[in-house]
């Protein structure tokens, strides 16, 4: 018991040192500072000591009772070995594998859902498009920056405007038919920017209504206007076309009521630039950033649109990091426990290995005889963890209006990985035990 309590205290001290070392990383994940000083307060120390005593007593209680209850003659006769056939060990291995599979499955589902959300269609393209915002805009910047970008091979095309579809552009207030006030987003693009975003055009009426606005079905519904209308009555707002509904920020937002104005000579007090790059995105970012800053100074901000979409899922990304971390911890603990129990129980079976070899079993047969039970426990743990992983994944995904559809194949790579890790941990000990000479085993017994 004293040995177990000592090991619990030693493990706690080691864990405390690791926690202090990784405090900045955890604070970054949680986006909040972690006050480790609480552990060193009188209450924190008392709670830690009490917890460690409980853990040490619980962990050491059963082994101490089993060992101290046997008489020397029982050990000599091998009765202790026969009665410790690892029932609790089997349960422990099954629970460990189930927990590891569950945590890794949740981490995989969360990662796939995040990828599903980030890659979801918004009604316009965001991939490889840089958005450039100027802090202090001057009309003279436009031509100089355009000349610089035209000379860069990494730039596929670029367009000017005001109001990104991702942020919604300028807000304009309109009155509903009932007199209530609502706001719509106004985005102004030149033709290159309009084509770059890849809006799905449902109706193009620019030939007959030039200089008008493109609306979305949500905008038409806002104005109570039909899809084939050329004018919003009452406002005298010409309709040059209709594009498919778009979402601002990310796919979890409702369809936005947006007005899109096309203007080749757009010039406002606040201008934006969108640059579609090709080749290596990181290198292209640096080249475009350098070219613009050399032209207009340092008061610019560049950001990829798909990165802005990703940043809109801050809380979900934090959860992904936390679950992934604990999944890796669960995997490490499971691996350490599996190795320790494999070493213990395979040493117990050295005499059996010797007898099997004496009666003609080869190394391969002995190896699989030793390894198969442990792989069976891993398989049972995975089978028990699958329904729970499916249930918890479904409950978490139900919170999203745009969610991943679960299939069994999503969990199969996780199960295969868990089995592979278990086989690697058990296989090393099985390999060593299966190649032990019978004479050495019998001599040690």
LOVEXKOL-669450 format. One line per field, with one value per residue (C-alpha): residue number from 1; residue in three letters; x, y, z. Coordinates in nm, 4 decimals. Example, Ala and Ser with C-alpha at 12.3 -4.5 7.8 and 13.67 -1.06 7.14 Angstrom:
i	1 2
aa	ALA SER
u	1.2300 1.3670
v	-0.4500 -0.1060
w	0.7800 0.7140
END
This chain:
i	1 2 3 4 5 6 7 8 9 10 11 12 13 14 15 16 17 18 19 20 21 22 23 24 25 26 27 28 29 30 31 32 33 34 35 36 37 38 39 40 41 42 43 44 45 46 47 48 49 50 51 52 53 54 55 56 57 58 59 60 61 62 63 64 65 66 67 68 69 70 71 72 73 74 75 76 77 78 79 80 81 82 83 84 85 86 87 88 89 90 91 92 93 94 95 96 97 98 99 100 101 102 103 104 105 106 107 108 109 110 111 112 113 114 115 116 117 118 119 120 121 122 123 124 125 126 127 128 129 130 131 132 133 134 135 136 137 138 139 140 141 142 143 144 145 146 147 148 149 150 151 152 153 154 155 156 157 158 159 160 161 162 163 164 165 166 167 168 169 170 171 172 173 174 175 176 177 178 179 180 181 182 183 184 185 186 187 188 189 190 191 192 193 194 195 196 197 198 199 200 201 202 203 204 205 206 207 208 209 210 211 212 213 214 215 216 217 218 219 220 221 222 223 224 225 226 227 228 229 230 231 232 233 234 235 236 237 238 239 240 241 242 243 244 245 246 247 248 249 250 251 252 253 254 255 256 257 258 259 260 261 262 263 264 265 266 267 268 269 270 271 272 273 274 275 276 277 278 279 280 281 282 283 284 285 286 287 288 289 290 291 292 293 294 295 296 297 298 299 300 301 302 303 304 305 306 307 308 309 310 311 312 313 314 315 316 317 318 319 320 321 322 323 324 325 326 327 328 329 330 331 332 333 334 335 336 337 338 339 340 341 342 343 344 345 346 347 348 349 350 351 352 353 354 355 356 357 358 359 360 361 362 363 364 365 366 367 368 369 370 371 372 373 374 375 376 377 378 379 380 381 382 383 384 385 386 387 388 389 390 391 392 393 394 395 396 397 398 399 400 401 402 403 404 405 406 407 408 409 410 411 412 413 414 415 416 417 418 419 420 421 422 423 424 425 426 427 428 429 430 431 432 433 434 435 436 437 438 439 440 441 442 443 444 445
aa	UNK UNK UNK UNK UNK UNK UNK UNK UNK UNK UNK UNK UNK UNK UNK UNK UNK UNK UNK UNK UNK UNK UNK UNK UNK UNK UNK UNK UNK UNK UNK UNK UNK UNK UNK UNK UNK UNK UNK UNK UNK UNK UNK UNK UNK UNK UNK UNK UNK UNK UNK UNK UNK UNK UNK UNK UNK UNK UNK UNK UNK UNK UNK UNK UNK UNK UNK UNK UNK UNK UNK UNK UNK UNK UNK UNK UNK UNK UNK UNK UNK UNK UNK UNK UNK UNK UNK UNK UNK UNK UNK UNK UNK UNK UNK UNK UNK UNK UNK UNK UNK UNK UNK UNK UNK UNK UNK UNK UNK UNK UNK UNK UNK UNK UNK UNK UNK UNK UNK UNK UNK UNK UNK UNK UNK UNK UNK UNK UNK UNK UNK UNK UNK UNK UNK UNK UNK UNK UNK UNK UNK UNK UNK UNK UNK UNK UNK UNK UNK UNK UNK UNK UNK UNK UNK UNK UNK UNK UNK UNK UNK UNK UNK UNK UNK UNK UNK UNK UNK UNK UNK UNK UNK UNK UNK UNK UNK UNK UNK UNK UNK UNK UNK UNK UNK UNK UNK UNK UNK UNK UNK UNK UNK UNK UNK UNK UNK UNK UNK UNK UNK UNK UNK UNK UNK UNK UNK UNK UNK UNK UNK UNK UNK UNK UNK UNK UNK UNK UNK UNK UNK UNK UNK UNK UNK UNK UNK UNK UNK UNK UNK UNK UNK UNK UNK UNK UNK UNK UNK UNK UNK UNK UNK UNK UNK UNK UNK UNK UNK UNK UNK UNK UNK UNK UNK UNK UNK UNK UNK UNK UNK UNK UNK UNK UNK UNK UNK UNK UNK UNK UNK UNK UNK UNK UNK UNK UNK UNK UNK UNK UNK UNK UNK UNK UNK UNK UNK UNK UNK UNK UNK UNK UNK UNK UNK UNK UNK UNK UNK UNK UNK UNK UNK UNK UNK UNK UNK UNK UNK UNK UNK UNK UNK UNK UNK UNK UNK UNK UNK UNK UNK UNK UNK UNK UNK UNK UNK UNK UNK UNK UNK UNK UNK UNK UNK UNK UNK UNK UNK UNK UNK UNK UNK UNK UNK UNK UNK UNK UNK UNK UNK UNK UNK UNK UNK UNK UNK UNK UNK UNK UNK UNK UNK UNK UNK UNK UNK UNK UNK UNK UNK UNK UNK UNK UNK UNK UNK UNK UNK UNK UNK UNK UNK UNK UNK UNK UNK UNK UNK UNK UNK UNK UNK UNK UNK UNK UNK UNK UNK UNK UNK UNK UNK UNK UNK UNK UNK UNK UNK UNK UNK UNK UNK UNK UNK UNK UNK UNK UNK UNK UNK UNK UNK UNK UNK UNK UNK UNK UNK UNK UNK UNK UNK UNK UNK UNK UNK UNK UNK UNK UNK UNK UNK UNK UNK
u	0.0000 0.2830 0.4453 0.1237 0.0608 0.4226 0.3823 0.0604 0.2415 0.5365 0.3043 0.1216 0.4446 0.5496 0.2075 0.2235 0.5566 0.4163 0.1059 0.3210 0.5337 0.2331 0.0276 0.0688 -0.0485 -0.3631 -0.4370 -0.4135 -0.6525 -0.9085 -0.8575 -0.8475 -0.5601 -0.5223 -0.4463 -0.2126 -0.1587 -0.4777 -0.2928 -0.0442 -0.3031 -0.3796 -0.7102 -0.5535 -0.2741 -0.5210 -0.7477 -0.4526 -0.3242 -0.6716 -0.7229 -0.3833 -0.4479 -0.7813 -0.6267 -0.3353 -0.5603 -0.8072 -0.5345 -0.3291 -0.6122 -0.7065 -0.3524 -0.2465 -0.5388 -0.4790 -0.1079 -0.1212 -0.4000 -0.1913 0.0250 0.3786 0.2756 0.0100 0.2734 0.5061 0.2291 0.1313 -0.2156 -0.1730 -0.0878 -0.3953 -0.6292 -0.5041 -0.6253 -0.6628 -1.0415 -1.0031 -0.7221 -0.9526 -1.2142 -0.9464 -0.8182 -1.1690 -1.2530 -0.9220 -0.9730 -1.3347 -1.2359 -0.9546 -1.1773 -1.4515 -1.2223 -1.0496 -1.3874 -1.5227 -1.2058 -1.2407 -1.6097 -1.5433 -1.2561 -1.4690 -1.7580 -1.5295 -1.3924 -1.7527 -1.8468 -1.5393 -1.5727 -1.9504 -2.0860 -2.1684 -2.2960 -1.9554 -1.5931 -1.3389 -1.0514 -0.7201 -0.8791 -0.6981 -0.8943 -0.6968 -0.8233 -0.6634 -0.6552 -0.6013 -0.7398 -0.6405 -0.7732 -0.4163 -0.3529 -0.5751 -0.3696 -0.0317 -0.1378 -0.2982 0.0273 0.2248 -0.0098 -0.0247 0.3499 0.3301 0.3122 0.1416 -0.1594 -0.4259 -0.6624 -0.7768 -1.0815 -1.1879 -1.4964 -1.6458 -1.8125 -1.7067 -1.9825 -1.8234 -1.8762 -2.1875 -2.0643 -2.2311 -2.5667 -2.8549 -3.1878 -3.5123 -3.8736 -4.0976 -4.4529 -4.5739 -4.3564 -4.0908 -3.7237 -3.4801 -3.1227 -2.9755 -2.6128 -2.4756 -2.1709 -2.0086 -1.7829 -1.6191 -1.6766 -1.3523 -1.4376 -1.7919 -1.6612 -1.3909 -1.6471 -1.8284 -2.1853 -2.4426 -2.6440 -3.0112 -3.1106 -2.8884 -3.0778 -2.7831 -2.8490 -3.1916 -3.1363 -2.7766 -2.6414 -2.8868 -2.8453 -2.8167 -3.0439 -3.0747 -3.4003 -3.3819 -3.3595 -3.6551 -3.8559 -3.7596 -3.8966 -4.1872 -4.0747 -4.0966 -3.7940 -3.8613 -3.9163 -3.7027 -3.7728 -3.8483 -4.1580 -4.1691 -3.7899 -3.7274 -3.4443 -3.3496 -3.2823 -3.0039 -3.0135 -3.0559 -2.7883 -2.8324 -2.8721 -2.5515 -2.4544 -2.2442 -1.9613 -2.0286 -2.2801 -2.4535 -2.5894 -2.9266 -2.9435 -2.8629 -3.0608 -2.7943 -2.7777 -2.4873 -2.3950 -2.1604 -1.9450 -1.6264 -1.5433 -1.6272 -1.4737 -1.5760 -1.4205 -1.3335 -1.2078 -1.1294 -0.9205 -0.9603 -0.6700 -0.7000 -0.3598 -0.2166 0.0672 0.1875 -0.0574 0.1968 0.4508 0.1792 0.0624 0.4129 0.4642 0.1302 0.1826 0.5295 0.4161 0.1254 0.3211 0.6018 0.3388 0.1046 0.3000 0.2243 -0.1412 -0.2961 -0.4369 -0.4359 -0.6295 -0.7449 -1.1234 -1.1282 -0.9173 -1.1789 -1.4462 -1.2393 -1.1888 -1.5649 -1.5798 -1.3642 -1.5539 -1.5876 -1.2167 -1.1333 -1.3479 -1.1717 -0.8292 -0.9416 -1.1034 -0.8061 -0.5660 -0.7612 -0.7949 -0.4155 -0.3829 -0.6331 -0.4350 -0.1099 -0.2607 -0.4166 -0.0868 0.1091 -0.1465 -0.1557 0.2244 0.2439 -0.0270 0.1129 0.4557 0.3050 0.0754 0.3160 0.5795 0.3196 0.2753 0.6410 0.6011 0.3040 0.5126 0.7912 0.5514 0.3948 0.7365 0.8417 0.5352 0.6178 0.4679 0.6773 0.7419 0.4621 0.1993 0.3075 0.3106 -0.0465 -0.1584 -0.0256 -0.1422 -0.4954 -0.6562 -0.5316 -0.6519 -0.9889 -1.0109 -0.9290 -1.1995 -1.4559 -1.3683 -1.4143 -1.7450 -1.8734 -1.7474 -1.9019 -2.2680 -2.1663 -1.9441 -2.2288 -2.4813 -2.2590 -2.1586 -2.5217 -2.6157 -2.3305 -2.4008 -2.7705 -2.6723 -2.5688 -2.8120 -2.5562 -2.4097 -2.2124 -2.4011 -2.2684 -2.1721 -2.0086 -1.7053 -1.6163 -1.5382 -1.3598 -1.0226 -1.0320 -1.1029 -0.8242 -0.5824 -0.6718 -0.6235 -0.2932 -0.1617 -0.2763 -0.1130 0.2133 0.2152 0.1237 0.3203 0.6571 0.6049 0.4557 0.7559 0.9982 0.7994 0.7502 1.1269 1.2203 1.4007 1.2054 1.5108 1.5415 1.1700 1.1716 1.4933 1.3448 1.0228
v	0.0000 0.2380 0.1672 0.2415 0.5683 0.6717 0.6018 0.8081 1.1048 1.0694 1.0555 1.3644 1.5607 1.4570 1.5529 1.8868 1.9680 1.8803 2.0926 2.3916 2.3417 2.3262 2.5967 2.8462 2.5882 2.5059 2.8733 2.9240 2.6333 2.7553 3.1224 3.1954 3.2202 2.9205 3.0069 2.7289 2.9189 2.7628 2.4319 2.5899 2.7491 2.5758 2.4483 2.3244 2.1408 1.9799 1.8671 1.7261 1.5304 1.3926 1.2919 1.1231 0.9286 0.8063 0.7097 0.5310 0.3394 0.2367 0.1374 -0.0546 -0.2025 -0.5037 -0.6157 -0.5790 -0.7884 -1.0609 -1.0849 -1.0696 -1.3300 -1.6132 -1.8453 -1.9350 -2.2943 -2.1617 -1.9665 -2.2692 -2.4967 -2.2476 -2.1916 -1.8139 -1.8277 -2.0353 -1.8073 -1.4850 -1.5543 -1.1842 -1.1490 -0.7916 -0.7516 -0.8557 -0.6050 -0.3377 -0.4064 -0.4002 -0.0706 0.0830 -0.0110 0.1037 0.4435 0.4894 0.3975 0.6287 0.9307 0.8781 0.8323 1.1556 1.3379 1.1983 1.2944 1.6475 1.6907 1.5668 1.7919 2.0941 2.0150 1.9700 2.3142 2.4938 2.3406 2.3913 2.5898 2.9502 3.0549 3.1937 3.0797 3.1407 2.9092 3.0807 3.4264 3.6913 3.9825 4.3046 4.5815 4.9252 5.1184 5.4562 5.4411 5.6901 5.6854 5.6918 5.3439 5.1650 5.2052 5.1610 4.8427 4.7065 4.7525 4.5761 4.2780 4.2391 4.1718 3.8860 3.5316 3.4004 3.6303 3.4716 3.7713 4.0477 4.2683 4.5779 4.6664 4.7513 4.4978 4.1339 3.8728 3.7079 4.0095 4.1453 4.4786 4.8068 4.7918 4.9849 5.0330 4.9694 4.9818 4.6777 4.6975 4.6980 5.0005 4.8143 4.8839 4.6132 4.6219 4.4728 4.4266 4.6147 4.4752 4.6590 4.4663 4.5203 4.2455 4.0611 4.0406 3.9292 3.6481 3.5582 3.4857 3.2515 3.3485 3.1136 3.3391 3.2395 3.5218 3.7676 4.0743 4.3108 4.3478 4.5026 4.6558 4.7837 4.9495 4.7766 4.5408 4.1667 4.0297 3.6931 3.4989 3.6116 3.9751 3.9276 3.7806 4.0778 4.3168 4.0821 4.0794 3.7952 3.6272 3.7718 4.1335 4.4102 4.6729 4.6938 4.9076 5.1971 5.2173 5.2452 4.9942 4.8309 4.4542 4.3432 3.9826 3.7258 3.5091 3.2085 3.2685 3.3304 3.2988 3.5488 3.4357 3.0593 2.7949 2.8046 3.1524 3.2028 3.3106 3.6817 3.9546 4.1094 4.3651 4.3339 4.6290 4.5900 4.8908 4.9028 5.2472 5.1767 5.4400 5.4760 5.6125 5.2568 5.0156 4.6467 4.4272 4.0551 3.8616 3.5049 3.3368 3.0232 2.7902 2.7670 2.9675 3.0585 3.1920 3.3765 3.5435 3.6702 3.8007 3.9836 4.1226 4.2493 4.4061 4.5945 4.7147 4.8432 5.0462 5.1824 5.1292 4.9035 4.9996 4.6971 4.3680 4.0515 3.7377 3.4316 3.4102 3.0384 3.1194 3.3774 3.1095 2.8772 3.1488 3.1905 2.8485 2.9457 2.7554 2.4413 2.4461 2.4796 2.1754 1.9858 2.0608 1.9625 1.6345 1.5463 1.6092 1.3901 1.1229 1.1124 1.0975 0.8092 0.6319 0.6781 0.5531 0.2553 0.1725 0.1914 -0.0202 -0.2763 -0.3085 -0.3432 -0.6085 -0.7921 -0.8142 -0.9401 -1.2050 -1.3326 -1.3851 -1.5859 -1.8080 -1.8865 -2.2335 -2.2966 -2.1756 -2.4155 -2.7099 -2.6278 -2.6082 -2.9388 -3.0981 -2.9587 -2.6109 -2.3707 -2.0031 -1.8822 -2.1013 -1.9914 -1.6260 -1.6292 -1.8311 -1.5554 -1.2584 -1.3653 -1.3186 -0.9601 -0.8783 -1.0275 -0.7922 -0.5005 -0.6116 -0.6439 -0.2954 -0.1504 -0.3343 -0.1967 0.1531 0.1757 0.2231 0.4810 0.6654 0.6663 0.7945 1.0749 1.1754 1.1960 1.4070 1.6499 1.6720 1.7404 2.0852 2.1898 2.2947 2.1788 1.8529 1.5487 1.2300 0.9451 0.6173 0.3090 0.3517 0.6694 0.4569 0.1756 0.3574 0.4405 0.0769 -0.0399 0.2086 0.0914 -0.2731 -0.1912 -0.0109 -0.2973 -0.5521 -0.3570 -0.3322 -0.6962 -0.8317 -0.7194 -0.9044 -1.2035 -1.2165 -1.2188 -1.4786 -1.7101 -1.7276 -1.8069 -2.1397 -2.4057 -2.4894 -2.1289 -2.1072 -2.4353 -2.3362 -2.0052 -2.1738
w	0.0000 0.0874 -0.2491 -0.4382 -0.2524 -0.3172 -0.6908 -0.6947 -0.5358 -0.7724 -1.0744 -0.9508 -0.9197 -1.2705 -1.4061 -1.2249 -1.3879 -1.7306 -1.6637 -1.5706 -1.8821 -2.1152 -1.9441 -2.2348 -2.4905 -2.2912 -2.2359 -2.6122 -2.6786 -2.4248 -2.5209 -2.1481 -1.8991 -1.6662 -1.3035 -1.1886 -0.8641 -0.7259 -0.6907 -0.4525 -0.2248 0.1112 -0.0223 -0.3450 -0.1627 0.0819 -0.2023 -0.3987 -0.0964 -0.0231 -0.3869 -0.4038 -0.0844 -0.2201 -0.5552 -0.3867 -0.1459 -0.4168 -0.6630 -0.4066 -0.2041 -0.4169 -0.5059 -0.1419 -0.0176 -0.2785 -0.2164 0.1631 0.1834 0.0339 0.2397 0.1324 0.0526 -0.1883 -0.3821 -0.3954 -0.5184 -0.7888 -0.6450 -0.6572 -1.0266 -1.1036 -0.9123 -1.0703 -1.4228 -1.4981 -1.4765 -1.3589 -1.6089 -1.8908 -1.7790 -1.7507 -2.1023 -2.2481 -2.0744 -2.1825 -2.5465 -2.5375 -2.3930 -2.6438 -2.9375 -2.8088 -2.7689 -3.1048 -3.2756 -3.1295 -3.2338 -3.5875 -3.6142 -3.4855 -3.7321 -4.0228 -3.9217 -3.9040 -4.2492 -4.3667 -4.2340 -4.3658 -4.7133 -4.7270 -5.0240 -4.9367 -5.2774 -5.3831 -5.4043 -5.1278 -5.2177 -5.3029 -5.2849 -5.0850 -4.9449 -4.9097 -4.6809 -4.6870 -4.3600 -4.5259 -4.8774 -5.1436 -5.5021 -5.6385 -5.4904 -5.7407 -6.0570 -5.8859 -5.7051 -6.0231 -6.2145 -5.9403 -5.9230 -6.3017 -6.3006 -6.0467 -6.1971 -5.8825 -5.9413 -6.1585 -6.1550 -5.9234 -5.8869 -5.6977 -5.5017 -5.1658 -4.9426 -4.9291 -4.9581 -4.6551 -4.4308 -4.5985 -4.7217 -4.6324 -4.4519 -4.6095 -4.4366 -4.6295 -4.5229 -4.5490 -4.6789 -4.3176 -4.2405 -4.0396 -4.1042 -4.2106 -4.3323 -4.6474 -4.7405 -5.0414 -5.2219 -5.5122 -5.7539 -6.0861 -6.3435 -6.2579 -5.8878 -5.9734 -6.1935 -5.9403 -5.6695 -5.9034 -5.8121 -5.9621 -6.1916 -6.2060 -6.4405 -6.6267 -6.7449 -6.7946 -7.1686 -7.1160 -6.7702 -6.7574 -6.4467 -6.2161 -5.9230 -5.8824 -5.6119 -5.4413 -5.3877 -5.0237 -5.1408 -5.3756 -5.0906 -4.8742 -5.1380 -5.2179 -5.5815 -5.8363 -5.9928 -6.3426 -6.2328 -6.3851 -6.1209 -5.7511 -5.7541 -5.5139 -5.4848 -5.8603 -5.8121 -6.1461 -6.1384 -6.3739 -6.2613 -5.9863 -5.8271 -5.6030 -5.2298 -5.0384 -4.6722 -4.4821 -4.2526 -4.2725 -4.3675 -4.0278 -4.1040 -4.2718 -4.6347 -4.6505 -4.8226 -5.0443 -5.3218 -5.5660 -5.7828 -6.0796 -6.1630 -6.3665 -6.2311 -5.8701 -5.6450 -5.2819 -4.9667 -4.8657 -5.1326 -5.1139 -5.3384 -5.4043 -5.5518 -5.6804 -5.6517 -5.8080 -5.7164 -5.3574 -5.1460 -4.8791 -5.1279 -5.3197 -4.9979 -4.9260 -5.2804 -5.2924 -4.9418 -5.0295 -5.3576 -5.1984 -4.8944 -5.1166 -5.3014 -5.0331 -4.7096 -4.4164 -4.3547 -4.5278 -4.4089 -4.6188 -4.5378 -4.7318 -4.7426 -4.6580 -4.3501 -4.2456 -4.2804 -4.0623 -3.8007 -3.7699 -3.5999 -3.3014 -3.0313 -3.2440 -3.3288 -2.9587 -2.8853 -3.1630 -3.0116 -2.6607 -2.7657 -2.9874 -2.6998 -2.4583 -2.7257 -2.7577 -2.3776 -2.3687 -2.6395 -2.4467 -2.1197 -2.2959 -2.4645 -2.1393 -1.9556 -2.2344 -2.2421 -1.8637 -1.8444 -2.1453 -1.9825 -1.6571 -1.8002 -2.0641 -1.7980 -1.6093 -1.9140 -1.9771 -1.8309 -2.0619 -2.3568 -2.2618 -2.2412 -2.5787 -2.7401 -2.5880 -2.7447 -3.0909 -3.1183 -3.3305 -3.2628 -3.4921 -3.3253 -2.9793 -3.0876 -3.2120 -2.9094 -2.6824 -2.8891 -2.9869 -2.6429 -2.6153 -2.9656 -2.8706 -2.5716 -2.7999 -3.0426 -2.7630 -2.6373 -2.9866 -3.0317 -2.7005 -2.7785 -3.1273 -3.0192 -2.7589 -3.0091 -3.2621 -3.0059 -2.8737 -3.2277 -3.3373 -3.0347 -3.1011 -3.4746 -3.4123 -3.2836 -3.6385 -3.9094 -4.1668 -4.0459 -4.1480 -4.2248 -4.0124 -4.1762 -4.0282 -4.2531 -4.0611 -3.7543 -3.9397 -3.9771 -3.6043 -3.5195 -3.7500 -3.5911 -3.2385 -3.3394 -3.5059 -3.1969 -2.9730 -3.1997 -3.2008 -2.8201 -2.7627 -3.0566 -2.9217 -2.5946 -2.7762 -3.0072 -2.7128 -2.5170 -2.8161 -2.8755 -2.5156 -2.4910 -2.2945 -2.0838 -1.9668 -1.8798 -1.6851 -1.5060 -1.3964 -1.2879
END
